[in-house]
Each structure stands twice: as C-alpha cells, then as structure tokens.
Amino acid sequence: MAKDEGIGETSWLSIIGKSLAFLCLDRARERDPEKFGDVLNKVDFLRGLGLAEKDAAEAAGTSIQSVRVLRRHHGRKRAKSGKAKKTSRR
C-alpha cells in the first residue's frame, strides 16, 4: 500500500510542477509580450524550467510535432545567412 501512495504523490508533484511552469510562462508573457510571442520561445522557456519538450509544447498550446517542424524550419532560416559560399580560386 505504501507503493500506491508514492505513485500518487509523484503524479501530483508532476501536475503541480507543470502548473507552476505554466503560471511562470503566463507571468513572463505579461512582463515581456514581444519575447514570448513566438511558440519556440515559449517552449524553450518552459524547457528551461525543467519540463519535457512534449509537456512544454502542450503548455504552450501546440503539439510536439508542430514544435519539431518549427525547429526544423527555424534551423534552415539560420543556415541561410545571405552570404555566398567561399569558392577556392585557382
């Protein structure tokens, strides 16, 4: 029976932790709305608080698949800096 109580406490602690992380995100959005307008910024903030990527995506109002697609597209935008590759001259 002690094992059942431990499982119940663990799940409640997880729920409390996720709730507190969401409240922190909400407060951060109030203070700096421009910084947290992007979904990736919200997810990164929540990940910094210790949430798993799936939980962070759900708290930010999206799915883990959407976050992965956004990260992939965001990485491509960074790779294209507008500078041409250096070619070797012979």
N, C-alpha and C positions, 0 to 999 in steps of 0.2 A: 504494500500500500504506500510505502514511502516513495517508491519509484514513481507512482502516479502523481504524487504531489510535486515531485521535482519536475516532471514534464509540464505540468500545469503552470508552475512558476516560470519556467523557461519560455513558454509560449507567451505568457503575459508580459514578461520582460521584453520580448521581441516586439510585441504590439506597442508597448509604452515607448520603446526606443524609436520605432518608426513614426509614431505620433509626434514625439518631441522633435524629430528631424523635420517633419512637415511643418510644424509650428515655427521652427527656426527659419526655414525657407520662406514662409509667409512673412515673417518679420523682416527678413533681409530684402524681400521684394518691396516692402513698404518703404524701407530706407533708401534703396537704390534700384528703382524700377528699370532703368536702362540696362543695368548689368545683368539682370535676371529675366530679360525679355526673351532670350533665346533658350530653347529646350536643352541644348547641350550644356549651357551654363548652369541651369537648374540641376541637371543630373550630376554634373561634376561637383557642384556644391554639396549635394546630398551624399555623393560617394565620399567626399572629404569628411563627412560626419560619421562615416562608417557603414552606410547602407550598401547592400549588394546592388549591382547595376540593375537587376530586374526590379528590385524594390524601389530604387531611386527613380527609374523610369515610370513606374506606376504612380509614385507620389508626385511626379512632375506632370502627370496627366497624359502619358503616352505609353507605348509598348516598347519592350526591349528590341523588337525587330526594327521599329522606327528609329530608335537611338542608334542602332548599328548602321542603318542606311545613312543617317545624318553624319555619323562619324566618318564613314567611307567617303561621302561627298565632300565633307569638310577637309579631309586629308588631301583630296585631289585639288581643291582650291588652293591650299597652301603650296602644293608642289608646283603649281603654275605661277611663278613669280613674275612672269613677263620678261624675263631675261633669256636671251638665246643661249644655247649651249655653246661652250667654247669649242671651237674646232682647231685641230692642230694644223698649222701651216707648214707646208714642206717646201 
